Amino acid sequence: MSTQPGAPVFALRTVRAFCDAAVADLGAAREEIDALNIYPVPDGDTGTNMFLTFQAGRDALRAHAEEQTSAEPDVGGALQALGRGALLGARGNSGVITAQLVGAFARRVARGHADQESPNVFAEAMVEAADAAYEAVSDPVEGTILSVARAAADAARQTATSGAELSEVIAATAAAARQALQRTPEQLEVLSRAGVVDAGGRGLCVLLDAAETTVTGRRPPEAPDRLRTRSIPVPQHAGTPEHPDGHRLGDHGPAYEVMYLLDAADEAIPSLRRALAPLGDSLVVVGGDRLWNVHVHVDDVGAAIEAGIAAGTPRRIRVTHFAEQVALAAQRSEGRSGGTGRPGAGSTGVAHGADRASRPSGTPTRAVVAFAFGDGLAALFDEAGAHVVSTVEHRRPSVAELVEAIRTTGAGEVLLLPNDSDTVGVADIAARTVEESHDVRISVVPSRTQVQGLAALAVHEPGRGFDADLVAMVAASRAVRHGAVTVAARQAMTTAGPCEPGDALGVIGGDFAVVGDHIETVAVEVVDRLIGAGGELVTLVAGAEGEGLAQHCADHLAQHHPTVDVAVYEGGQPRYPLLVGVE
C-alpha cells in the first residue's frame, strides 16, 4: 500500500467519514467530558469546546469539497481546509490544543512520501501532532491531553515500525490513548482525588476511537466510568493545558511586559521558547510561516529582546512597566469626579472614552471588540461603544466569530477585550489571523474577567496614540481586584475548605476563598476582603440568579464604607449571581 509522491495516506471519502464520525461521537460525549471538570462549579466546557472546534473543521472540509470543480479529489486541499477550519473554530484552550493536534496531523498526512508505507506516514503524523500540542503550552503538565497524545504517538510509531497494517496501527494508537487516559489520575493528584480522568485526554480518545471505527468498522470498548466517587477532590493549583493559568498571577510578579512581532524560521522557535521561559512568566509564542507573536512578563527586558534577536528579527517591540500602569490607574481615579472614569452608583452604563468626533484628523479609526457573558453585560459594553461578541452558557466565542467581529468594525486599529481567561488564547489567534491577512493593527488587552474588561473600556481613549491607549487599558484591567459569588454543584475540597452541593462559594482573584451556607453572608465577606486592601470604586454586577444580592452588598458598603463609590449593574451572567471589581 505505497503512496505516490505527495499523495496522502487516506482517500477523501475516508477523511470525510472520519470527520462525520468524530463530530457525532464528540457530540454524544461532550456532556460527559464537560462533567469531568465541573467541580465544584459546573463551568467545565472542555467537551463542548472540542466538539465545536472539530465541527468547524469538518464544516470547512465540506465547504472545500463543494467548491471543487475538478473530477480528481483534492485530498491535500481538503486536509488543509480541515486544519484551518479547526483553528478558526477553536474555542477555549482545549479547543486551541485540539486545533493544534488536528492541524499538525493533517499537514503531515497531506504531504505523504514516495517511499513510505501509509502506516509510517500515519505514525509520523501522530508524532508531529503530539509535538505541536506540547509546543503550544509554555509549561506542559503531565496527566493531561498532552500525556495521552504522546502515548498515542509512541504506540503508533512502535506499531508501524513492526510492519503492521494501517488498521492495526490505528487500533493500537487508540488503545494506547485509552490506557494513557486511565493513568492520568496517577499523574495528577487532583484527578485522583476527584475520581475522574483528564477531560481533554478523554476528548482525544473519542477522536482516535472514531478513527479506529472508520478504518476497521469495529467499535472500541466503552470507556470505564470514572465519574462516580466518594472522595473529595483537592484544589488544583498547577496549570494544565485546559487551564494554564491555574497558578493565579498575584500583585507581585515580573516588572515588565514585553511584546514583539518576530520574523523567524519555524526551526528557531523552540530555542526561543527555551530562552524566554526562565526569564519570567505568561509566555506565549504563536504564529507560523516566519511570522510570530511573542509575549512574556520579565524583569530583564534586554534579555527578552536579545532572545528575539538571536532567533530572528523583532519588530513592533512594546515594553510596558507595570508600575507605570498602576500610576496611570491612580491618575484615572483622581480624575473620576471630572467624568473621565467609570460612572458611580446609579449610573446607567459604562463611561465612554473621549468623544470619537474629537479624534484628530488623519488618525486611523480605532474600535474595541469585547466578549460579554450575559445580556446585561453585553448592553454595558455596547453602551460604552464597543463592538460586542456575546454568547450563551457553555459556548465561548470561536476564533472565526472574533475574526468576523473584528472585520465588521471596518477599523484600521482594533483593541480586543476577551474578558475571560479561557478566551485569551482564542483572542490571540484571532488577532494574528486578522493582522496577517488585513491591513489592521490589532492588540489584545489580556482581560481575564468581565469586570476587568469594564475597567479597561472605561479608560479607552481613541484620540490618543494606539500604544498609549493599549497601555492605559492594560493598566486599568490589571489594577482591578476581582471576585465573584457562585454556588457549588457537587462535593469538593476548595482552598477555603470542603463544600457540599448548594453551598455558597466566594471567589477572590480566581481562587475559592469563602465557603458558607448563606449566599448573602458569603457575598459580603468577598466584598469586605476585596475592599480591605483599599479602593475607591466597587463595581457590583448582578447575575441571572441571586436576585437582590448586588443591592444587598451595595447597602452594606453604604453603611460600612460610606466613602467608597459603588456602581451596580445588571449583568445577566450565568452561574455567578455576583461579580465584584475593586479599583
N, C-alpha and C positions, 0 to 999 in steps of 0.2 A: 504494500500500500504506500508506495513512494509518492511524493508530491513533486510537481513540476516547479521550475524556478519561479519564485514569487507566489506560488499557489498556496492558498490557505489550507488548513487541516480539514475543516468541515465544509460540507455542501451548504449552500444558502438555506435550503429547506431545513437542515438540521439546526442551524443557528436560530432560525425563526421558531422552530418547535421548542427549542430550549428556552428561548425568551418568553414564550407564551406560558410554558410550564412553570418557569421561575416566578413570573408575576402572579400566576394563580396560587402557587404554593406559599409565596410570601404574603399574599393577601389573606390566605387561610390561617397563617401562623402569626400574623402581626400582633394580634391581641395577646397571644401567649408570650411573644418576645417583649412587647411593651411591659407585660406583667413581671418580667424578670428583674426590672429595676424600678419598681414603683415605691419601695419602702423608703421612708414612712409616708410619703406623699405621692399620689398617683400622677406624677408628671413624667414618667418614663415614656419615651416615644421612639425608642430605637427601632422597633419593628415597623412602625408607621413610616419613619424616615427612610429606612432601607427599601421598603415596598415602593414608596413614591419615587425614590431615586431610580430604582431599576425599571419601574414602569415608564419613567420618562425616557430611559434608554431604549426600551422596547418600542415606544411610540416613535422615536426618532428613526429607528431601523425600519419601521413600517412606512414612514413618510419617505425615506430614501428609496424604498422599493417601488412606491407609487410613482416616483419621479423618473424612474429608469425607462428608457425607450429602446435600449439595446436588447437583443434576444439573449446575449451572453450575460449570465448573472454576475454582478459586480460584488463578490463576496468581501473583497478588501474594503470597498467603499461602505458596504453595509456594516462591517465591524467598526470602521472609523465612526460612522454615524451612531452606532450603539454607545461607544465610549464617550463621544462628545455629548450625546443626549443625556447620559447619566451624569456627566459633570455639570451640565446646565440645570439639570433637575435635582441636583444634590440638596438635601435638606438636613440641617444639623450636622454635627461632627461625624455621627455614624454614617450619614449619607455621603459626606465628603470622602470618608475612607472607602466606602463601597464603590464610589465612582473611581477612586484611585485604583482599586483592585480590578474593576471591570475594564478601565481604560488601558492599563498596562497589559492585561491578558489579551485584550482584543488586538493591540498593536503587534504583539509577538505572533499571534496566530495569523494575522493578516500578512505578515512578512513571509511566512513559510520558509522553506530552504530546499535547495535542489537535492541534497544528498542525505536528507534526514527522513526517517520514518515519522509519520504523524504522531505516534505516541511520544517521541522525543520532543517534537515541537510543542505538544500539549504540556509536557513536563516543564520545558523551559518557560512557557507562558505562565505557569503557576509560580515558578521561582521568581520571575520578573514582577508578577503581581504582588507577591509577598514582600519583595524588596521595596516596591513602591509604597506599600502600606506602612512599612517601618520608617521609610524616609519622610513620610507625610507627618509624622509625630516627632516633635523635638525631644521628648523624653519617653521613649517606649516603655510600656509596662507589660510584663508577662501575666498570663491569666486572662487575656482579653482576646479580641478578634485577631490581634497580631499573632498570638501563640497558635491559634487554630490555623491561620493562613500559612504560617511557617511549617507546621506539622504536615499539612496537606501537601505543600510544595515538596517537602523532603520525601514523602511517600510516593508522589508522582515521579520524581526523579529516580528513586531507587527501583521502582517497578518498571519504568521504561527502560532503564539500563539492563534489566534482566531479559529483555527481549519480548515482553508481554505485548498483547494486542491493545489497541486503544481503549476498547471497552473495559479490559481488565485494569488498565492504568486509571481510568476514571473511577471505577468501582473502588480501587484501593485508595485513591485520593479522598473520596467521600468518606470511606470507613475511617481513615486516619483522622479526618477532621472531627468526626463524631467522637472518637476516642480522646482527642485533644480537648474537645469541649468538656468532657466529663472530668478532665484533670484541672480545669480552670479553678474550681473551688480549693484545690490543693495549692495553687499558686497565689491566690488572693484570699486572705482570711475573711474579708468582708463577704465574699461569696459563700464561703464555707458556713459562716455563722447564719447567713440568711437562708441557707439550704437551696441555693439556686446556682445555675451556671451563668456564664457571661452572655449577656443579651446579644451583643454584636457577633460573638462567635456562633451563637445559635442561628442567627440570620445567615451567616456564611454557610453553615451546614445545610440550610434549606436550599441555597443556590446550588451547592455541589450535589445534593441529593436529586435535584431536578435535572442536573446534567447526566447523572447516572441513569435515571429513568428514561431520559430522552434517547440515550445511546443504546442501553441494554434492554429497555422495556420492562425492567424489574423495579418494583418499589422498594427502597431501602427500609430497614427495620424502623419502627416508630421510636422516636426519642423517648428515653425514660422520663418519668415525671419528677422533676426536681423542684416543683413549686411548693409542695407541702412541707412544712417544717414546724417544729415546736420550739426551736431555739430562737433567740433574739439576735438579730443582726447587729454587728458593731458599726459605728460610724465610719464612713470612708473618708480618709484624709488624702491618700495618694491619688494622683491624677490617673486617668485612664484615657484611651483614645476616644471613647464616647464622651467623657467628661474630663478633658485635660486640665481644667482649672480646679481640680479637686482641692489642691492647696490654694486657698484664697489669698490673694495679694493683700497684705495689710498696708498700713500707712507708711511703714518703714521698708524700703527696698532700694534698688538702684536709683541713682540720681538723675539719669538722663534717658530719654527715649531717642533712639537713632533709627532713621528710616532712609532707605535709598533704593532707587532702581539700579539694577546691575545687568550690564551686558557681559555675559559669561557663558562659556560652553557648559553643557549639562554635566560633563565629567568633573568640572571644578566645584560643583555644589556640595558633594559630600564633605570635601575638605573644608569648605567654607562653614558648613554647619558644625563641624568638629572644632573649628577655631572660635566660633562665636559662642558655643554652648557654655564653656566655663566662664565667660565674661559676665553673665547676668541671667536674666530670665525673660519670659514672654517671647521666646524666639520663634519667629515664623519666616520661612523661606518658601515662597510659592512661585510657580511660573513654569517656563519651559521654552524651547526653541530660542535660546540665547537671551531671553528677557525674564528677569527675576525680580520679585519684590521682596526686600529684606526689611525686617522689623525686629528690634531687640531692645531690651532695657538693660543699661550697663552703667557702671561708674567710670570706666575708661573709654571715653569717646574715640580717642585716637586709635586704640587697638581695634575697635569695631570697624572703623573706616579702613584701616590698614588691611584687615582681613578681606574686605571687599576689593581693595586694590590688588591684593595677591591673587584673587580669583578672577578678576576681570576689570571692567571699567564702571565704577559707580557714577551715578548722576542723580540729579534732584535730591541731593543729600539734605536731610532735615534733622536738626538736633534740637530737642526740647528739654529744658531744665525744669524738672517738676516743681522745684521750689518757686521758680518764677511763675509757674502756672497757679500755684496756691496764692501768690501775691496778687495775681490778676483777679482771682476769685474774690479775694478780700476787697479789692478796689470796687468790684461789681456790687458787693454787699453794701459798701459805704454809699454808693450812688443809687441804692434801690428807691429811696424816697423821691428821687427825681424821675422815676418812671422807667429806668433802664433795666430793672431786674424783673423778677417774677412777680405777678400780682399777689397781693396779700389775701387774707381771708375774705371771702365774699366775692372775689373776682370771678369772672365767667370763663376765663381761659388762660392759656399760657401767653406771656407777654411776647409781642413781636419784637424783632430786632429793629434796626433803623428802617424807615420807610424805603421801600425799594425804588421809589421815584427819585430819591436823593442820591442814587448811585451815580458817581462821576461818569461823564460821557466817555465812551470807549471802553469802560470796564466790562469784562465778559459777564454775561448773565450767569448768576450763581443760584443753584437750587439745593434744597435739603430733602433727601428721601429718608423717611423714618418708618420703621416697623412698629406697629401698635398691636397690643394684645388685649383687645376689648373695644366695644363700640365707643364708650366714653373716652378712652384714651385716644382712639382714632380721631374723634372730634377735637380733642385738645390739640393734637399735633396739626390737624388741618387748620384750625383757627389761627395757629401760630405761623401759618404759611408754608408748612412742609407738605411735600407730596407723600401721601400715606399709603403704605402697604399693610393692610390688615388681614387677619386670618382667623381661623376658628381653633378651638381647643384641639390639641394634639396634631396641629398641622402648621408647622412653621413655614416661612416662605422659602421657595426654591431659588437657586441661582437664576434660573430663567425669569422668574417673577420679579426679582430685584433688577435684573438687567432690563427688562421691559419697563419697569418704573423709572429707571434712570434715563433711558432713551426717550420716554414720554415727556420728560421735563423739557427737552429741547435746549437744555442749558449747556454752556461751554465749560462750566465748573460745577461740580456736584460734591456735596458732603453727605455721607451715608451714615445714618444712625441705626445700628442693628437692634439696640435696646434689649438684648437677650444674649446670654453667654453662649448658647448653642447656635446662635445665628451669626456670630462674629466671623467665624471661618467662612461661612457661606457668603457673607458680605465682601470679604477679601477677594474671593474668587470672582464674584460679580463685578467688582471694581476693576480687577485685572482684565476680565473679558471685555468690558466696555472700553477701557483705556487702550487696549491693543488694537481694536477694530474701528474706533471712532476718535475723532479729534476732540476728546473730552478730558479735562483734568479732573481727577476724582480722588478723594481720600476717604478712609473710613475712620470715624470717631469711635473708638472701641468702647461704646457704652454697653454695659452688660445687664442693666436693669432699666425698666421703664422710667423710674424717677431720675436716673442719671441722664436719660435722653431728654427729659423735660428740662433739666437744668442746663444741658448743653444748648438746646434750642433757644432758651431764654436769652443767651448772650450772643446768638448768631447776629452778625453784622455784615450784610453783603456789600456795604460801601467801603470796607477796608480790604487790605490785601488778603489773598487766599490763605497764605501761610499764617498770617496773624489771626484770621478768623478760625482756622483749624486749631491753633494753639489755645485760643480762648475757650473754644468749645470742649477741647480735651481737658483743659484745666477745670472747667466748671463740672464736667462729668466726674472727674476723679475726686473733686472736693466734696462730693455728696457721700455722707454716711447713710447707708440704706438698710432697711429691714422690711419684714413682712410678717403676716399672720396667716396661718393655714390650719388645716385640720388633718390629723393622722388618719390614714386609711387602714393601717394594719399595725400589729405589734412590731416594735423596733427598739433598738438602742441608739439614742442620739448622743451628741456630746453634752447635752443637758440632762441625760439620764434616760431610763426606759419610758416608752409611751405605749398606750393602748389605742385601739381604734376609737375615734371620736374625740381624743384628747386635742386640746388646742396647742399649737406649736408656734413659738416665736422664733423668727429668723433674723439674725443680725450679721451683716456682711457676708451673706451667702451660707451661713452655718446655723444649725439649730442651737438656740441658746436658752430657750424657756419652754418648759412643758407644764401644762396646767389643765384643770377641769373646766375653767370658765374662760371663754374667749375674750371677754371684756378685760378681765384681770391680766391675761397674757398680753393683750394689745397695749395696755397702759404701761406694763413693765418694759416692753420693747421700746416704746416712745421715751420713757424715762431714761433707759440705758443709753439711747442714742443722743438725747439732749444733754445727758450728764457730762459729756466731753465738750460741751459748749455748742453754740449755734444760734443763728439769728432768725432762720426761717425753717419751719417744719411743713413739709408737704404731705398730706394725707390723701390717698387715692382709694376710694371705696370700690370693692369688687362686686361681682354679681350676687354674692351671698354675704351674709353678715350685715343685714340692714341696721343702720344706726350706729355701726361700730366706729366709723370715722368721726362722726359728730360726737360720740362719747369721748373719744380721745381729744378732740378739739376742746370740749368743755373742760376736760382735765387739765389741759395746757393753759387754758384761760385762767383757771383757778390757781394753779401751782407754778406756772411760768408766764406771768402776765406780760413780760417784756418781749416775748418771742412772737414773731409774726407767724400766722398759721394760714395755710391755703388748703382748702378741702375741695376735692374733685370727685365726680362720679366716673370711675374708670371702666366699670363693667367687665373687668378681667376675671377669667375663670380660676377656680381653685384657691385663690388668695383673696379672702374677704378684705384685706387691708394691705396696702403698700405704703411704706414710710420713707421719706427722704429728709435729711437734716443738712442744712448748709450753714 
